[in-house]
Amino acid sequence: MQLSRIYASLPERFSAPLSPAPFRNPQIVTLNEPLARELGMNPDWLRSPAGIAFLSQGLRPDGGAPVAMAYAGHQFGHFVPSLGDGRAMLVGEVTDRSGRLRDIHLKGSGPTPFSRRGDGRAALGPVLREYMVSEAMHALGIPTTRALAALTTGESVARETMQPGGVIVRVASSHVRVGTFQYFAAQGDIEGVRILADHVIGRLYPELAEAENPYLALLEAVTARQADLVARWMLVGFIHGVMNTDNMSITGESIDFGPCAFLDAYDPAKVFSFIDQNGRYAYSNQPDMALWNLGRLAEALLPLLDSNREKAIEQAKDALMRFDGVFNDTYLVGWRRKLGLAREENGDARLTGRLLTAMHRGDADFTLTFRRLGDMVRTEQTDSLVALFGPGSGIEDWIGDWQARLGREERPVEASYTDMQTTNPRIIPRNHRIEETIQSAVAGDYAPFHRLVETLSHPFDDAADGFEVPPAPHEKVMNTFCGT
């Protein structure tokens, strides 16, 4: 394993070197062996004392210091000029077997210069939540940070109660965020913004280096990736919950899964995050919030776009205007596939909208609705689908129109069925399942966690394991929490 220190070699104001203390008794809860091999890491070494020290405290074999990355951020619309890795560290970068650089990053590893009176630790529950959700997102085909390992620390952390501590080891194309650019822009450090932009282009978007205006091209590329990402979230009913600019990766990967959740019954205004009291990051607001965040990135990049500020603003506006086109393309293509449609018709967006209205009126489960629609393509039996909807939904009329639309596809029914069942997951990380799993793990029983992780790695497979069942009224999760 060859570890780089590429980000750590940027000017010292970009990060702070760390010398983290060891934990009392770190132990691996789970190790993602396929990902380890993809990264060129030996799972046997990772399970050794030296490997556990690497995974829990970032102790590199070459003795290089891990760093805490500096960044700022708008948190629920309010700007905080200095945030940074308050309980995390960038250990370094590895080149995976495909030749891509990937960050190795620990969360819950202890205090840093950015901890702001926090303890720098993480509780085991949020660590396991991030492991489960990030790996489930990967299995669903959504760009995301990955989870290499989850560990217990042998120590307790004080939250609402004393809880076992944990560390998650995550992997990403980069941990640079919109807030990283804001950090330097807020200080008037144009040189810092330029160094960061050059670093991002060189590492993530090398094809842009030859563009007429590489920094404008960077804004356009990040805008396109974020638009595509959020559309993919919406198609599986995912709610990030805390879309602050410090939680928006410049890579277009999902990052930071603290209060995230998935829809059970469809509700466009649904909010789970306890701290999102005004619904800023509700399910249906996510595209607008992503675009708002990209506006903050554009502001940070303005000095690089053109020396004439007015011209730079116009260029930035034009770049941001591309968001809707990319989002709508990914969204509508995704919806057609969810509904078994391969041809394009002008009424498809309206057909989709009518279904969502019926689901909202009928309090229908988001995931099961589409899975049962797929079953209907084969059986033509409507009972199991209609049973998901409460009275007054209008779903029966919609089914007739959808079946007529399917009839114009001019392709075998089996092709539509295959598209739907490989697009619409049978299972998602149901909120109540995650909570049950965490409660068992905190009590010392990790078997439910391992079962759920394995099942979530095959979200489109049919199985009679009961994981697809929505929560009973008493099982519903009303709020999720960051865990800081």
N, C-alpha and C positions, 0 to 999 in steps of 0.2 A: 504493500500500500504506500503510494507516494502522496504525501500531503503538501499542498501549496499554501502560500500565504499571500495570495494576490491582493485581496482587499486590504489585508493588514499592512501591505507595503505602500498603500496610498499615504498621503501626508497625514501627520499625526492627529490633526484635528478631525479626521474621519472616524476615528475609533479610539478606544482606550484599552491598553493591554491589561490582562488579568492574570492573577496567580491564585486560582480558586483553591480553597481548602477541601480536603477529602471529606466525604460523608462518613457517618459512623459505620454503616454496614450496607453498602449498595448491593442490590441483587437484581438480576434481570428478571422481569415479569414475562416479557416476550421479546424475541429477536426475529426480525424479518429477514430470514436467511436468503430467500430469492433476491431481495433488494441488495443485501450485503454482497452477494456474488456479482450482481450487476455492477456494483461499485468497485469490484476488484478487491473486496475485503474477505478475509478468511473467517467464517463464522466461529471456528474453533478458537482462534485467537481472540475474537471479540468476547468469548465466554471466559477467557482466562483472567487472572487478576489484573494483568496489564490492560487487557481489553475493557474490562469493567471500569478501570480508572479512566480510560479514554472516553467511554460512553457516559460516565457519570460526572466527571469533572474536567473533561477536555484535555487530559494529560497526554500530549502527543509523544510518540516514540522518539521524535527528533528533538524534543525539548522546547520547541517553538511555543510562544505564548499565544493562547486564544485571545480574542478581543471582543469587547462590547461595542456594537455599532452605534454611531450617533445619528439621530434623526429627530425631526419635529413632527407635528401633526395637528390636523383639525379633528378634535374629538367632539362628536355630536354638534358640529358647526362652530366650535370654539377653538381658536388657535392656541396651541401650547408650543412655544418656540424651542423647547428642549425636552425631549422625551428619552429616546435611546433605549438600548437593551437593558432594562432594569432588573431582569431575572433570566437573562439569556446570554449566550456567547456564540460567536462564530469561531469554530475550532480551526477551520481551514477549508480548502477545496480539494476534491479528488477528481481525477479524470476517469469516467466510467468506461465500460467496455465498448461503448459506441463512440468514444472520443469526446464526449461532452463533459465540461466542467460542472461539478455539482457541489454545493455548499454542504458542510456538515455543521449543524447548528443545534445547540442544546437549549432547552427551556426548563427552568426550575433549578439551575445550576448554582445559584447563590448570588449574593449582592454584588453590584457593580457601581462604578461612579455615577450611573444614571438611575439608581434605585429609588431616589426620592423618598427616603424614610421607609421604604418597603424592605421586606426580609430577603427578597431575591429568590425565595423558594417557591415550589409549586406543590399543591396537594395532589395526591394520587388520582382522585376522581377526574379532574380536568385533564390530566395526562392521558388517562385511558380513553376519555372522550375524544381527544384529538387523535389518538392512534386509530380508534375505530372509524371516525368520520373521514379522516384524510385517506385512509386506505380504501374505504367504501367509495369515496369520490373517484379515486383512481380506477377502481373496478367498473365504475359507471362510465368511464371514458371522459371525465371532466378534468382539465388541467389543474394540478394541485401539488402542494408540497407533499412529500411522502414521509412515512414514519419508519425509521430504521429500528428503533428499540424503545421500550418503556421499562423503567426501573423503579424500584422502591429504594429509599435512601437509608432506611433504618432509623430515621428521625421523624419527629412530629412537627407539623406546622400549625400555627394558630390562625384559624379563620373564624367562622361563627362558633366552631368548636375545635378541639384539637383533632387533627386528622393526620393520617400517615402521609409522609412526603414522597414525592416522585419526580422523575426527570424523564422528559421525552427527547429523543434524538431525531431530529427531522432533517430532511434532505430537500434541497430546492435548486433550481437553476441559478438563483441568486436571492439574497434577502434584501436587496435595495428596494426601497418603497417610494411612493410619491412623497412621503414625509421626509425622506432623505434629501431630496432636492429642496424641499421647503426649508430644511435646517440651514442650508447655506444661503439660500435666497433671502431669508429673514434677516440675516446678518449683513446683507449687502455684499456677500462674498461671491462675486461673479466668477472669479477664478475657480473657487470650489465647485460651483455649479458646472463649469466647463470640464473640470477634471472628472467629476462624477459622470457627466454625460459621455465623455470620451471612454471612460471605463465601461459604461453600460453598452455603448455601441460596439466596442471591441470584443466584449464578452458575449453579448446576447444578440446583437443585431449587426454582425460584421458586414453584411451586404449593404448597409447604409453608409459606410465610410466613404464611398465614391459618389454619393448623391450630391446634387447641386447644393443643397442646404441640409447637411446631415442632421442637424438638431431639429429642424422642422420635420424631416423624415422620421426621426425618433418619436416625436409627438404623435405623428400619424400612425406609426406602427403600434405604439402602446395603446392608443385609442382603439384601434381595430381589435387588438387582443382582448382588451377589457370588455368591449362590446360583445364579442363572441363568448367570452367567459360567462358574463352575467346572463346572456340568453340561455346558455347551457344550464346554469343554476335554475332558472325559471322552469325549464322543461322537466325537471325532476322534483319541483316543489321545495327547493332548498332556500332557506333563509339564513344569511350569514349572521345577521344580528348586530354587528359592530363594524360597519363599513367606514371607519375613520380613515383618514389619508395615511396614517401610519400602519394601517392594516391592508393597504392596497399595494400589492407587489408590482414592480415594473415589468415583470416577466409575463403577466397574464395568467399566473397560477393562483389558485385559491390558497389563502394563508390565514392563520390565526382563527382557530375554531372554538373559541371560548364559549359564547352563548348561542352558538348556531343550533338550528333545528330544522326538521323537515315537516312539511304540512301533513297533517292527517286529513281532516275534512278541509275541502278547499275554501279558502277565505282570502281574497286579495289584500285585505287590510291586516292580516294576521301578524302579530308580534309575539315573540317568546321572550326575548331578552329583558330581564328585569330592569336594567338600567335605561332601556329605550322607552321612557315613559310617554313620549309624545309620538311614537310611531314613526320616527324619522327613517328607520331602516326596515319598515314593514315590507312584506313580500313584494307587493306591486310597486313600491317606491325604489326598488333596487336599481333599475336602469337609470332613473333620474339621479340617484345618488352617485352612481359610478361616473356619470357625465359631470356632475358637480365636482367630484374629486379630480377628474381629468382637467377641469378648468383651473384647479389649484396647481397642477403640474405645469399647465401652459403658462401661468403667471410666473412660475419660477424660471421657466426657460426663455421668457421674453427677451432678456438682454442678449441671448445667443442667436435669436432668430433673425434680428436685423437691428442695426444701430439706430434706425428710425423707429421710435416706439409705436407710432400710429401704424406703420406698415407691419411691424411685428404683431400687433394686436389683430390686424386683419388676417394675417397668415395663420395665427393661432385659432381664430374663429373658424376659418375654412377647414382646418384640420379637425376641430371638434365637431363640425357639421357632419363628418363622416360616420360618427358614432351610430346614428339612427339607422343608416343604410346597412351597416354591418350587423347591428343587433337584429333588425327586422328580417334580414336574409337568413341568419342562423335560426332565429325563432320560428319563422314560417316553414322553413325546410324541416326543422325538427318536428313541428306540429303535424305536417303532412305525414311524416314517417310514423309518428305516434298513432295516427289515424289510418295507417295502411295505404296512403295515397302516394303514387309516384309521379303522376301527371300534375301539371299546374292548371288550376282554374281560378278565375277572378273571384269567385265566391268563397274560396277556401278560408280566408281570414275571418269572414263573417261566420262560416260554419264552426270554426274553432271558438270564436267569441260566444256563440250561442250555447255551445257545450259548457263552457266555463260558467256562464250565467245559470244554466240548469244545475250544475254542480254546486254552485253557491246557494241557490234557492233550496236545493234538496239536501244540503249538508253532506254531500257525497265524498267519500274518501278519494283523495287525489290519485294515489298509486293504484289502488284496486280498480278504479274506474277504467283505466287504460288497459290493465291486464285483462279484465273481463271483456272489454271491447274486442281484444284479440281473440279470446275464446269464441266470441260470437261469430267471428268471421268463418270459423269452421262449423259451428253447431247451428247457427242461425236462431238459437234459443235466447230470448231476451230476459228471462226471469232473473237470472243471477245478477245481471247488471241493474235492472230496474229496482231490485231489492236494496241496492245501495242508496237510493234516492228517497228522500222524504216526499210528502204530498205537495202538489203544486209546482213541481220542478219543471214540467214540460218535457221531460226526457223522452217520452214515447214519440212525440212529434219529431224530435231531433233525430232519433234512431232511424225513422223512415227516410228522412232527408240524407242522412249519412249513408244508408244502404243504397239509395239511389245514386249517390256520388261514387260509391265503390263500384257500382255496376258500370260506370263509364270508364273504368280504369283500363279495360282491354288487356288484362293480364290475369294469369291464374290466381284463384283465391289463395292458394298456398303461398304465393309470393307475398301477398299482403299480410298473411298471417305471420310469416317468417320475419318480415320487416318489423311488425308490431311487437313480437315476442322477443326480439333482440334489441329493441329500443326502449320498451316499457318494462322496467324492472319488476320482478315479483316482490322483492324485498328492498327496503331502504333501512337506514339506521333509525328505526322508530324511536321516538324520544323516550317512551316508557321502557322500551327494551334496554336502551343505554343506561337509564337510571337504575333499573333492576340489576344490570350487570355490574355497575359501579358499586352499588350497595353490597353485593355479594363479595366483590373483590376487596373492599375496605374491611369486610369481616373476615377476610383470609381465604375465601373460596374463589379461585380464578377460573374454575372450569366453565362457568357461563360466559366469561369474557372470551375465552379461547373458542368456544362453540360459535359465538356470535361473529367473531372476527373471521372464522373460516367460512361461515355461511354468507357473510357480506362480500367475500371475495368472489362469489359466483352469483351475482344479483339477478341474472336472467334465467337461471336454471329452475325447473320445476322440482319441488320437493314437498313432502308432507311433514314439515317440521314445525308448522304453526307460526313461524316468524313473520309471515305476511299479514297476520290478523291485526286489525286496528285496535287501539286501546279501548277497554270498557270504560264507561263514565268515571269510575273510581280510579282508573289507571292513567287518566289523561294528565300530561305534564303541562302546567299552565305557564310556568316561568323557567327560564334557564339563566345561568349565572356565569360570569367570567372566570371566577375562581382565583382572582388575584388577592 
